[in-house]
Every structure is written in C-alpha cells, then in structure tokens.
Amino acid sequence: MTTLTYPEVGATRHGPLPDGYHHLRHRAAVGRGRADFAAAAAAVTEWRMHRASGARVRASAARADPQVTVAVSLGVGPLRFTAHCEVVWAEYGETRAGFAYGTTARHPERGEECFVVELAEDGTVWFTVIAFSRPASWYARLGGPLVPVLQRLYARRLGDSLRGCVSAG
C-alpha cells in the first residue's frame, strides 16, 4: 500500500511534468565510457551519491527498486530536515540507469524527483535530475522562493558528488 502524497506518479519517467508544481531540470557530465557509466549507475542506485553529498540516507533496501522506502536527511542538529520518500520506478539498462522517488506524508514537499545516468553515443556519461514539487509543510511554504533555489543547488551538489564517486572508481 502506497503512501504517496501526489497523483502524478511516474511523471518524471514519461513526462510531461504536471502543471501546478515547481519544475527542476539539471544535467551534468560526470564521466566518459562504459566503466564510468557503470560506476555512476551504481553510485546513484545504491545511495552512495546522496551520502557523498553529505546527506544521511536510511533505506529499506541496498538499492533503489519500486516500493523501497527512503529517508534523506540534510542539515545539522535542530536544523536537520528529513524527507521521507518511496521509490516509484527504477531502471537498470545498458545505457540508462536510475530511479525516482515520490513524497510520502512525512515529506515537507509534494512531488517526485528522478536521478538518471545515461551513456551517450559519444561516450559521455550524463547525470540528470528531473523533479516537480510544491510545498506540503508550513516551513516549506515559509521558504517560498528560496526552496527552488536550494533544490537547484542541491541538484548541482549531487552532480559534483557523483563526479567524485566516478573518479574514485
């Protein structure tokens, strides 16, 4: 039984992103070649990218698969915010791998976010974050226009962290 808090489940996989939400799209090159793709895919789907970014991750499984629950925490002490999610789709292909999680009742936002790595024909390994969200808690509403800015900064941080995971091998 799902506890997702939004009706547009899966929209980050097939699009279009739904109206009435803030949309985020971030794309960054993180490596080159099949070995870098494999390293990036594992780092994304096994939560290492999130942990390398400084987030705490508690997941019900070692890798992202549908219905896995995950809590991602950011911040320090009393300023730590925890986002509770459920994986809504996962993909493990030869040139594309990743997953999306959706918000549950204990998340400060409503929406979905996906993290995908792709191996392009020219050998470039691309990391993409696609999300749609809107405030669900008083503090997310209070954050107003600052929340999308923070989300964009965090997406960039994830790309940098993933690049580090790939270069570490």
Secondary structure, DSSP 8 states (H G I E B T S, - for coil): ---BS-S-TTHHHH----TTSEEEEEEEEEEESHHHHHHHHHHHHTTHHHHHTT-EEEESSSS--TT-EEEEEESSGGG-EEEEEEEEEEEE-SSEEEEEEEEBTTSSEEEEEEEEEEE-TTSEEEEEEEEEEEE-SHHHHHHTTHHHHHHHHHHHHHHHHHHHHHHH-
